[in-house]
Amino acid sequence: MATTSNSVLFLSSDSLSHHHHHHHQQQPLHLPSSRSHSVSLPPNKRSNSLTLRCSTNGDNTSSEKETPIELKFPAFPTVMDINQIREILPHRFPFLLVDRVIEYTPGVSAVAIKNVTINDNFFPGHFPERPIMPGVLMIEAMAQVGGIVMLQPEVGGSQDNFFFAGIDKVRFRKPVIAGDTLVMRMTLLKFQKRFGLAKMEGKAYVGGALVCEGEFMMVSAGSS
């Protein structure tokens, strides 16, 4: 009875306990070997559980790295918000086409965004079945970003007499539709302060792809 209870004690947790118990009854002299065999099983089990634990930890870390899509994309920085833009530009609804300045180097360049939305007033007519932002309005939006560069104390422009004077080498690369964010960079190429004449390079992007480009002439009539 004692040997039977011992074998149950060592082997009850093992799926092979019945086999060992039966084997033990036939050959009671092999009890030490069966006991040593039963003792060697838990470390195997323990190592298996450790292996499983490691793999589950790996799964947890990989799932932690998978950021939900709504948290993946940071917001554009705000160098000038819409209220600061309205202090610089004279444009108002429905023709203020710049929502935020995201980078500004005084008297040199500015990068700004326009959120293109189905609520923009031009979409019902351009076009009723396919909402495409008019190319000339992209140019206008870029010119306004140019105005933000030029209507600063560093350059000395005044919004009362600053005009869009000309444009060259315009290309429209891709259509811009509702839901896009138009990112516009305007860079000052040449500034003749005596005549109040500025030449600027403009490029507009959606998702890093170039959609529009051109060279802009701006004039400040009050500077002469």
SVG drawing of the C-alpha trace seen along z (x, -y; Angstrom):
<svg xmlns="http://www.w3.org/2000/svg" viewBox="-24 -105 41 113">
<polyline fill="none" stroke="black" stroke-width="0.4" points="0.0,0.0 2.8,-2.3 4.5,-1.9 1.2,-2.3 0.5,-5.6 4.1,-6.8 3.7,-6.1 0.4,-7.9 2.1,-10.8 4.8,-11.1 2.9,-10.3 -0.7,-11.4 -0.1,-14.7 1.4,-12.9 -0.8,-11.6 1.3,-8.4 0.6,-7.7 -1.6,-4.7 1.0,-3.2 3.7,-3.6 1.5,-2.4 0.7,0.8 4.3,1.2 5.3,0.7 2.9,3.4 4.6,6.0 8.2,4.9 8.2,3.4 12.1,3.5 12.2,0.7 10.6,-1.8 13.7,-4.0 14.0,-4.2 10.3,-5.0 10.6,-7.6 13.6,-9.2 11.7,-9.2 8.7,-10.9 10.9,-13.5 12.5,-14.3 9.1,-15.2 8.3,-18.4 11.4,-20.3 10.4,-19.4 6.9,-20.7 8.4,-23.8 10.6,-24.5 7.6,-24.1 5.7,-26.6 8.6,-29.0 8.8,-28.6 5.1,-29.4 5.4,-32.3 8.2,-33.7 6.3,-33.4 3.2,-35.1 5.5,-37.9 6.7,-38.3 3.2,-38.4 2.3,-41.1 5.3,-43.3 4.4,-42.9 0.8,-43.8 2.0,-46.9 4.0,-48.0 0.9,-47.9 -0.5,-51.4 -4.2,-51.8 -4.6,-53.8 -6.3,-56.7 -3.2,-57.2 -0.6,-56.7 -0.6,-60.1 0.4,-63.2 -1.2,-66.6 0.5,-69.2 2.4,-71.6 0.9,-75.1 3.3,-78.0 0.4,-80.3 -3.2,-79.4 -6.2,-80.7 -6.6,-83.8 -3.0,-84.8 -3.4,-84.2 -6.5,-86.5 -4.4,-89.3 -1.9,-89.0 -4.1,-88.3 -7.0,-90.5 -9.0,-87.6 -12.2,-86.4 -14.9,-83.8 -15.3,-82.3 -11.8,-83.2 -9.5,-82.7 -7.8,-79.4 -5.1,-78.9 -6.0,-77.1 -2.7,-76.8 1.0,-77.8 3.1,-74.8 6.6,-76.3 7.8,-79.8 11.2,-81.3 10.9,-85.1 11.2,-86.8 12.2,-83.5 9.6,-80.8 6.4,-79.5 4.6,-76.1 0.9,-76.1 -2.0,-73.7 -5.5,-73.9 -7.9,-71.2 -9.9,-70.4 -13.5,-69.6 -16.7,-68.8 -18.1,-71.9 -15.9,-74.1 -18.2,-76.4 -16.8,-75.6 -17.5,-71.8 -21.2,-72.0 -20.3,-73.5 -16.8,-71.9 -18.1,-69.3 -21.5,-68.1 -20.6,-64.4 -16.9,-64.7 -15.5,-67.1 -12.2,-68.4 -10.5,-71.5 -10.1,-74.0 -6.5,-74.4 -6.8,-78.2 -7.9,-78.1 -4.8,-76.0 -2.8,-78.8 -4.8,-81.4 -4.2,-79.4 -0.5,-79.3 -0.4,-83.0 -2.0,-83.6 0.8,-81.6 3.2,-83.8 1.4,-86.8 2.1,-85.4 5.8,-85.4 5.8,-88.9 3.3,-90.7 5.7,-90.5 7.7,-93.2 10.9,-91.5 9.9,-92.3 7.8,-95.3 4.7,-94.6 1.2,-96.0 -2.0,-94.0 -3.7,-97.1 -1.5,-97.3 -0.1,-93.8 -1.1,-92.1 -0.7,-88.9 1.1,-90.2 1.9,-87.2 2.5,-83.5 4.7,-81.3 5.5,-77.6 2.3,-76.4 1.8,-72.6 -1.0,-70.6 0.2,-67.1 -2.7,-65.4 -6.3,-66.2 -7.0,-67.4 -10.3,-66.1 -12.4,-66.6 -10.7,-64.8 -7.2,-65.8 -4.9,-68.1 -3.1,-70.5 0.4,-71.3 1.9,-74.4 5.4,-75.6 6.2,-79.1 9.9,-80.2 11.2,-83.7 13.5,-83.5 14.2,-87.2 13.0,-90.5 13.6,-93.9 12.7,-96.1 12.9,-99.3 10.1,-98.2 8.3,-96.1 8.6,-93.1 8.9,-89.6 9.5,-86.4 8.5,-83.2 8.5,-79.5 5.4,-77.6 4.9,-73.8 1.8,-72.1 1.6,-68.5 -0.9,-65.9 0.6,-63.1 4.1,-63.9 3.1,-63.8 3.5,-67.0 0.1,-68.2 0.8,-71.7 3.8,-74.0 4.6,-77.4 6.6,-80.7 4.7,-83.6 5.2,-87.4 3.9,-89.5 4.0,-93.3 3.7,-95.7 2.6,-99.0 3.3,-101.0 7.0,-100.2 8.1,-102.2"/>
</svg>
